[in-house]
Amino acid sequence: MKENIIVVGGYGHVGQTICRQLGELYPGKVYAAGRNFTRAEQFSATTGGKVKPLQMNVSDGFEPDMANRVKLVIMCLDQSDTAFVRSCFQYGIRYMDVSANHSFLAEVERLQEEACFYEVTAVLSIGLAPGLTNLLALQAKKLTDHVDTLDIAIMLGMGDQHGNAAIEWTVDNLAADFHVVKEGGEVAVQSFTDGRLTDFGAKLGYRRAYRFNFSDQHVLPRTLGVPNVSTRLCFDSAAVTGWIAGLRAVGLLRLLKLKPVRRAVVARLGKIRFGEDLYAVKIDAKGRKDHKAVYVECFLHGRNEAQATAQAAAAVAERLYGSGLPHGVYHIEQLFDLDCILHALGPEVTIETRIDGQRVLG
Ligand SMILES: NC(=O)c1ccc[n+]([C@@H]2O[C@H](COP(=O)([O-])OP(=O)(O)OC[C@H]3O[C@@H](n4cnc5c(N)ncnc54)[C@H](OP(=O)(O)O)[C@@H]3O)[C@@H](O)[C@H]2O)c1
């Protein structure tokens, strides 16, 4: 009988929280999987056995016996190809992925026909960014008749903890060149350039955020039909943000392409702790409502970004496990709205929406 949930990367930073939450809902059916069985066992023990340990390397794929008992896979690591995803589909296993890596997510999207053929649902973009950013963008869109421009900004606290895979992803994208959609066409942009002053709300004030290759900006032009979408990143320390932008401007971030430099920076960032563990998202949407120009702002603040990612993912997992969702490959905003996920975020999360400067939702 298909009833198990495998969280691949389940004893990692994001995976642990997903496992704990789902372990409470489905005790004994959730498996924390990774390549190191001892780590999986140690983590399982901290859950009182509600989450079980599993040794698994995604490169090796499934044991058929195990696959036939799995209903849902939640992927908490970055994969280099879609072989494992396709094997999930072939075994009739529902699939979710917290990856923020656009090129990989685009490859999974191309498996739409395969997902329909095997009658499974896959949900992508399920963390903070992408994830909650997509749902806030949807919320902004719903308050207008038409959105012309969406500017998304994410602020991460230097005092927050991030897993190794998340730090590697961020470092690999610091010097990235990528394309964004502008007026329906593609334009080339560079990470940590084109700074934009963003109002993160009364508590945090204005910060300058810079272009960053989050996947939401590649997906939302299609899923929400918005012709101009950008995503930017900054840190709670304006000095650190400015310092990185300066290194980018003089070309020094290119050194991150050298393996020893990358390794040293990833290791250093894993240890740095100063400032707070907060995160914030701001959506600026400009469009039209009742034939007049309208400006919608959505603010989201909270603490512990990885926990927010895991909480959003666990809320989606609960729905996907119960299902009734259409077959195929979807991004979160194509199946859910913010209200479906809000209950899962902790009480420290605050969301505010303003239309033309007037607060409409608290
Ligand atoms: N959407 C968002 O907003 C958002 C936010 C944060 C993070 N993320 C993404 O979430 C993912 C996880 O991040 P994290 O911070 O939790 O990373 P992490 O702490 O490094 O965890 C990664 C886990 O994957 C396991 N793993 C690595 N390679 C594996 C393989 N080949 N087979 C099976 N397991 C493997 C690792 O264990 P072993 O090495 O022992 O196998 C580890 O448990 C990353 O893709 C990150 O980019 C997304």
The ligand as an SDF file (V2000), in Angstrom:
LIG
                    3D

 48 52  0  0  0  0  0  0  0  0999 V2000
   12.8000   27.6700   -1.7220 N   0  0  0  0  0  0  0  0  0  0  0  0
   13.4320   28.2380   -0.7140 C   0  0  0  0  0  0  0  0  0  0  0  0
   13.0580   29.3260   -0.2410 O   0  0  0  0  0  0  0  0  0  0  0  0
   14.6160   27.5740   -0.0770 C   0  0  0  0  0  0  0  0  0  0  0  0
   15.1110   28.0620    1.1410 C   0  0  0  0  0  0  0  0  0  0  0  0
   16.1760   27.3840    1.7540 C   0  0  0  0  0  0  0  0  0  0  0  0
   16.7320   26.2730    1.1300 C   0  0  0  0  0  0  0  0  0  0  0  0
   16.2420   25.8680   -0.0780 N   0  0  0  0  0  0  0  0  0  0  0  0
   16.7960   24.6890   -0.7630 C   0  0  0  0  0  0  0  0  0  0  0  0
   16.5600   23.5690    0.0770 O   0  0  0  0  0  0  0  0  0  0  0  0
   17.5450   22.5690   -0.1790 C   0  0  0  0  0  0  0  0  0  0  0  0
   18.1210   22.0510    1.1440 C   0  0  0  0  0  0  0  0  0  0  0  0
   18.7980   23.0980    1.8010 O   0  0  0  0  0  0  0  0  0  0  0  0
   19.4060   22.8950    3.2760 P   0  0  0  0  0  0  0  0  0  0  0  0
   19.8100   24.2220    3.7240 O   0  0  0  0  0  0  0  0  0  0  0  0
   18.4700   22.0890    4.0900 O   0  0  0  0  0  0  0  0  0  0  0  0
   20.7080   21.9910    2.9320 O   0  0  0  0  0  0  0  0  0  0  0  0
   21.5110   20.9560    3.8300 P   0  0  0  0  0  0  0  0  0  0  0  0
   21.3460   21.2510    5.2790 O   0  0  0  0  0  0  0  0  0  0  0  0
   22.8880   20.9390    3.2650 O   0  0  0  0  0  0  0  0  0  0  0  0
   20.7870   19.5650    3.5310 O   0  0  0  0  0  0  0  0  0  0  0  0
   20.9470   18.8250    2.3520 C   0  0  0  0  0  0  0  0  0  0  0  0
   20.6820   17.3570    2.6830 C   0  0  0  0  0  0  0  0  0  0  0  0
   20.7280   16.5880    1.4900 O   0  0  0  0  0  0  0  0  0  0  0  0
   21.4330   15.3710    1.7410 C   0  0  0  0  0  0  0  0  0  0  0  0
   22.0120   14.9330    0.4720 N   0  0  0  0  0  0  0  0  0  0  0  0
   22.9630   15.5710   -0.2610 C   0  0  0  0  0  0  0  0  0  0  0  0
   23.2200   14.8750   -1.3890 N   0  0  0  0  0  0  0  0  0  0  0  0
   22.4080   13.7820   -1.3690 C   0  0  0  0  0  0  0  0  0  0  0  0
   22.1940   12.6990   -2.2610 C   0  0  0  0  0  0  0  0  0  0  0  0
   22.8930   12.5740   -3.4110 N   0  0  0  0  0  0  0  0  0  0  0  0
   21.2630   11.7680   -1.9490 N   0  0  0  0  0  0  0  0  0  0  0  0
   20.5470   11.8730   -0.8110 C   0  0  0  0  0  0  0  0  0  0  0  0
   20.7130   12.8790    0.0810 N   0  0  0  0  0  0  0  0  0  0  0  0
   21.6390   13.8180   -0.1870 C   0  0  0  0  0  0  0  0  0  0  0  0
   22.4750   15.7570    2.7850 C   0  0  0  0  0  0  0  0  0  0  0  0
   22.8670   14.6550    3.5760 O   0  0  0  0  0  0  0  0  0  0  0  0
   24.1280   13.7280    3.1550 P   0  0  0  0  0  0  0  0  0  0  0  0
   25.1980   14.6510    2.5980 O   0  0  0  0  0  0  0  0  0  0  0  0
   24.5210   13.0550    4.4440 O   0  0  0  0  0  0  0  0  0  0  0  0
   23.6120   12.7630    2.1280 O   0  0  0  0  0  0  0  0  0  0  0  0
   21.6740   16.7460    3.6420 C   0  0  0  0  0  0  0  0  0  0  0  0
   20.9430   16.0460    4.6270 O   0  0  0  0  0  0  0  0  0  0  0  0
   18.5730   23.2240   -1.1040 C   0  0  0  0  0  0  0  0  0  0  0  0
   18.2580   22.8350   -2.4240 O   0  0  0  0  0  0  0  0  0  0  0  0
   18.3140   24.7120   -0.9330 C   0  0  0  0  0  0  0  0  0  0  0  0
   18.6960   25.4850   -2.0410 O   0  0  0  0  0  0  0  0  0  0  0  0
   15.1870   26.4780   -0.6780 C   0  0  0  0  0  0  0  0  0  0  0  0
  1  2  1  0
  2  3  2  0
  2  4  1  0
  4  5  1  0
  4 48  2  0
  5  6  2  0
  6  7  1  0
  7  8  2  0
  8  9  1  0
  8 48  1  0
  9 10  1  0
  9 46  1  0
 10 11  1  0
 11 12  1  0
 11 44  1  0
 12 13  1  0
 13 14  1  0
 14 15  2  0
 14 16  1  0
 14 17  1  0
 17 18  1  0
 18 19  2  0
 18 20  1  0
 18 21  1  0
 21 22  1  0
 22 23  1  0
 23 24  1  0
 23 42  1  0
 24 25  1  0
 25 26  1  0
 25 36  1  0
 26 27  1  0
 26 35  1  0
 27 28  2  0
 28 29  1  0
 29 30  1  0
 29 35  2  0
 30 31  1  0
 30 32  2  0
 32 33  1  0
 33 34  2  0
 34 35  1  0
 36 37  1  0
 36 42  1  0
 37 38  1  0
 38 39  2  0
 38 40  1  0
 38 41  1  0
 42 43  1  0
 44 45  1  0
 44 46  1  0
 46 47  1  0
M  CHG  2   8   1  16  -1
M  END
$$$$
